[in-house]
C-alpha cells in the first residue's frame, strides 16, 4: 500500500481519524490556535504600540533638543540665587563655533497672548520669530504655501506663516489664504503659508495656534535686541547629543557667570534621549513578546506530540494490519506526520485570521482620520507565514517520535495487542 501526501483518500482517512475523538482534537487544536494567535497579537501589538509612542515625536528631528534659561538656584561669584538671565545671539554664535558636531543651532523668539485679526475675526495665540533653519528641528505639516526662508530673514520682510487653527478662525471657508493680509499685534503681514503640528506633542507651544514671522522682523517689531527666548539644536548623525549638552551648558554658563553645578538655571529637553528610551523600552517589550510567544508555541507543540502519541497507541492494531498487508515504514511515518500537519495548519490559519481581525480593530480605533502618523497594528505577510511555517515544522518534529514508534511496531505483536 502506498500513501503519499497527495493521496486524497489518505487525507480523508486522516480527517476521519481526527474526528473520532472530537474533544481531544478540539482541545489540541485550540492550543495551537491560541499559541499562533497570541504570538501574532504580541508581535502586531508591540509594533503598533511603538508607533503610538513615536507618533508623539513625529516631526521632531530625532537627534535634537532645546534649552530655555531659568532663574539661578545657586549663588556664584557674588550673585545671589534667584537671578534672572537670558541667552542671546552671542551664545548662538559661540555654540555654532564651538561645536562642529551640531548640524544646527536655532534661536527662536516668542510672544505669548498675541492678537491676530483679519476683518471681524480675531484669534489670541503665540507669535514666533524664527529663522529658516527652524524646520531642521521641527518639521511642520504644510497645508499650503511655504515656510520662512533666508531671504525673508535677511530682508526683514513682513510675511507670516499662520497655524491651521489660526487660519480656520481668521479665514473661515478659505482653503488657501495665501497673499491675504493678517493683523499681528497692530502690524500687517502677508500670509505666505499655512502650517500645523506634525506631532501630538508640542515643544514650546502649538504651531497650530501660532503665527511665525522672520526672526529679524520679530526683533525689530518687538524691540528685542539680541535676546532670545528659546534655543533649539540638532546634532549631526554621527554625534551624540547627550554628550554635547553638558559641554554646551558649560559654555553658556561660563559666559553668564552661572554656577557650573546649577542644573536648575537652565531647562533642557533632550529629544534624542527620549527616542533612545522608547527604543530601549520596545526592545524589552519585543524580547518579552518573543518569550511569551515561544512559551505558548511550545505548549501547543507539546500538545501535538501528545495527541500523536495517543493516536499511535490507540491504532496499534490498525498499524499492524497495514504493515501486514504491505505498508512500508515510510507510509506509516507519512500518515502520522500528516495528521499532525493537518491539525497544525488548520488551527494555525484560524489563529492568524483571529489575530488579524483583532489587530485590524485596534488599528482602526487608534488611527483617527486626523492622525499625524499611522500606528500599524499589523504583521507583515512574511511574518505571518513565518509563524505558520515555524509551527508546522515544530509540529512535525513533535510528531516524529510517535511516528517512528508506529513504524517500529511489528505486525504480529500489533495484531495480537489489545
N, C-alpha and C positions, 0 to 999 in steps of 0.2 A: 504494500500500500504506500502510495506516495502522497505526502502532504506538503504543500508549499503555501507561502503567504498569499499567493494569487489564486488559491483554490476557494471558490465561492462556498462550496459545501463545507469546507473546513471552517470558514468564518461563521456559517450558520450554526455549526456544531458548537463553536466557542460561545456564541450568543446564548444558545440553549443551556450550556453548562453554567454560565454566569447567572442565568435566570432561575436555576433550580433553587438557589438559596438567596432570595431577593434581599432579605435583611442584611445578610453578611456582605453581599455585593454592594448594597447601597451604602453601608457604613464605611466600607473601604474606599468606595468611590467618592464619598463625601470628604473623607480625609484628604484625598488627592485634590479634590475641588477646592477645599478651603486652603490648603497649602499653596496652590497656584494663585488663588485669589488674593491671599494675604501678601504674598511676595510681590505681586503686581501692584496692589494698592500701596504697599510701603514704598516701592520704587517711584510710582507716579506721584504719590502724596509728597514724598521728600522733594521731588523736582518742583512741584507746584508751590510748596511752602518756601523753598529757596527763592523762587521767582517773586512771591509775595513780599518777602523781605527786601529783595533787590529792587522791587518797584519803588520803595521808599527813597532809593538813591538814583532813580532814573534821571538822566540829565546832568548829574554831577560827574565831573572828572574823577576817576577812581583814585588817583594819586594826588589828592588836593586837600586843602584845609583853609582855615580862616583865623584871623586874630582881631580882637577888639580890646582896646585899652580899658582898664578899670581902675578904681581908686586903690592906692597902695595899702597894703596891710601890715607893712613893717617899716620902721624908721630907717633912714640911711643918709649918711653924710650931712647931718644936721636937719634933714627934712623929717617931719613927723609923719606917722602913718595916717592914712586917710587923704593923702594929697591926690588931687585930680591931675591927669595929664592926657595928652593926645599925641597920636602918631601924626607924622606929616610926610610930605613928598620927599624930604631929605632921607627919611627912613626907607622909603621905597627905593630911592637911588642906591643907598648903601646895601640893601639886601640884594638888589639886582647885580651889583658889582661884586659882592662878597660870596655869592652862591651861584656859580655857573650851573649847579645841578638843578636849579629851578628853571622850568620852562616859561613861567610867567609869574610876575608879582603884580597884583591888580588892586590899585587903590579905588575905593568907592566912596561916594558922598551920599548922604540921605537926609531927608527932612520929612518927619512923620506929620500926620494930620494936615497934609497939604490939600488945597481946594482946587478941584478940576471942574471947569464949566464949559458948556457948549450950548449956547442959546439958553433955554429954560432948564436944561438938565444939568445936574451937578453930582459930584462924587468926592468923597473925602478919602484919601489914601496916602501912600508913600511916594515921595519924589526921590528918584535915584539919579545921581550923576555918575556916569560910567565911561570907561574907555572902550575901544573896540575889542580889546583882549578879555573883556568881561565874559564873553561866551566860551573862553577856554576853560573856565571854571564851571559855569552854569550854562548849559545848552538849552535855550528856550524852545518852547513849542510854537512854531510860527503859524499864524493863520493867514497873514498876507503881508506883503512888503518885506522890509529888511530891518537889520539892527543898526546901531550906531557904528560908523566906520571912522577911519583915521582922518579923512577929510572933514567930517563933521566936527571932530575934536579940534583939529588944527584951525579951522575957520570959525570956531565958537558959534556954530550955526544954531538957529532956533528951530530945531527939529525934535520930534518926540516919538518914542515907541510906547504905545499905550497897552496896558494889560487887557486881557479878554473881558473881564468883568467891567472894567472902566469903559471899554468900547461899547459894551451892551447897554450901559447906563447912559452914556453921553450920546451915542448914535444908535438909538433903537431902530431896528429894521434895516440898518445899513450893513451889508456884508463886508465891504472893503472901504473904510473911510479914509483911504489914502489921499493926501493933499488937502484934507479938511483942516480947519484951524481949531485948536483947543486952547482954552484959557487955563494957565497953570499959575496959581498964586498971583493973578493980575497981569501976567505976560502971555502973549500969544505965541503958540508954537504950531508948526506944520506937522501933521501926522505922516510918518514915513513907514510905519509898520504896526501890526497888531500881534502881540506875542503873549504867551502864558507859561505857567509852570509845567515842566515836563516831569515833575516829581510830586509825590504826595507829601513829601517832607520839605519844608521851606527853610532856607538859610537866610536869615536876616530879612524876613518878611516875604509875602507872597507877590510874585511878579504879576499874577492875575489882577491884583488890586493896586498896582503901581504904574507910574509913568517914568520912563527912562529918558534922560536927555544927556547930551555930551558933557563930560566932566568939566571941561573948561567953561562951558556955558553955565553950568550949575555954580561954579566958583564965583563967576562974575555976578550972576544974578542974586546970590545969597551972601556975598561978601565973606567968603570962606577963607581966602588966602590960600596957604598951602596945607592947612589942617585936613586930615581925612578921618572918616568915621569908622571905616571897616577895611581891613586888608585881607585880600584873598591871595592864595598862592597855589601853583600847580607844579609839581616836581616832574622831572623827566622820567622816562620809563625805567631807566637803569638806576634811579635814585630812590632811597627810602626816606619818605617824608618824616617818619617817626624819629629818624636820626638827625634830621635837619632842624626840626622845630626848636629843640633846646638851644642850639647854636644861634638860631635866628633871634630867639628871645634874648640871648646874651648880648648880641649886637645892639638891639634896640634898648635894652635896659641900661647898658653902659652909656649910651648917648643921653639918656634922660635921667641919669643918676637914680636908678631904682635898685634896691637890694637884689642881688642875683638869686637869692633864695625865696624871693617874694612871688610865689606862684599865683597869689590872688590878684596881682596887679595887672594881669592880662588873662582874658578869657580866650581859650584856644579850642578850636574844633578840628579834629583830625579825621577827615572822611576816609582817608587811606586805612587808618586803624580800624574804623568801623567795618570797612569792606573785609579786612583780614579776619575780624571777629565773626562776621557772617560766614565766610568760607570755612573757618575752623569749626563753627557750630554745625554746619551742614556736613562737614567731613565726618564728624562724630555721629550725626544722625544717619548718614549713609552706612557707616560701619554697623550701627545698631540695627538698621533696617535689614542689612545683609545677614547679620547674626540671627535675627528673629526669623527671617525668610528661610535661611538654611535649616534652622531647627524645625520649622514647620514642614519643610520639604523632606527632611529625614524621617519625620514622623509618618508622613504619607508613604514614603518608600518602604519603611518597615511594615506598614500595613499591607502593601502589595506583596512583600515577601511572605508574610504570614498567611494571607489568603491563598497564595500559590502553594504553599506548603500543605495547607489543609486540603486543597483541591487534589493534590497529588496523592495524599494519604487516602482520601475518600475514593479515588478512582484507581486504586492499586489493581484490582481485578480487571477492570476495563483495560488498563495499560498492558497488563499481562496478556490478555486476549489479543490485543493489537500486535504485540510482539510475536505471539504465537502464529498469527496468520500473515506475518511478513513485514510488519512495520519496522523500519530501520531506526536505530537510536537517534539519528538526526531528525527524523519525523516527530518523534516524541518530544525532543527539545524544542523544536519549532512550534509545536502545538501549545505547549505550556507557556512559552515566551509570548506567543501571540495573544494568549488570554490576558496576560499582564499588560501587554502593549495596548490592547483594545480598551481595557479598563482605564489605563493612564491617559490615552488620547481623548476619549470621550469626556472623562472627568476634568482633564486639564483644559480642554477647549471651553467647557462650561464655566470653569473658574476664571479664565481670561475674559470671557464675554461678560460675566458678572462684574468683574473689576473694571472693565471698560465703561460699563453703564454708570457705575458709582463715580468713577473719575470724571466722566462727562458731566454729571450733575454738579460735582464740585467745581469744575471749570466754569460752568455756566453761572453758578452762584457767586464765584469770586472774581468774575470779569464783567463788571458793568460796562455799558456802552462807552462811557467816557474814561475808561481805564487808560492810564498813560503807558502801561506795559502789560502785555498779556501774561497771565500766570498759567503755565502749561501743566495742568494736572493730567498728564498723559504719558504713556510709554511709547517709544518708537516701535514700529512693526518688527524690527530686528530683535529688539529686547524681548518682545512677547514670544517670538519664535524661539529665541534662545532659552527662555524659561521652559517652554513646552518641550523642546528637544532635550534639555537637561533632565527633566522629569522622566521622559521616555527612556533615556539611557540608564538613569539610575533605577528606574522600574524594571528594565530588562536585567540589569545586574542583580537586583533583588530577587528576581525570579530564576536566576541562573542556577543557584544551588538546588532548589526544588526540582528544576528540570533535569539536572544531572542525576539526582536521586531517582527520578522517574525513568531515566534512560537505563540505569543500572538494575532495575527490577528484573529478576529472572522470570520468564513466563510461567514455569511450573509452580514456583513459590507464590506468584501473584494470583494464579488461578485458584490455588488451594487456600489463600488467605481469606479471613473473614472480616 
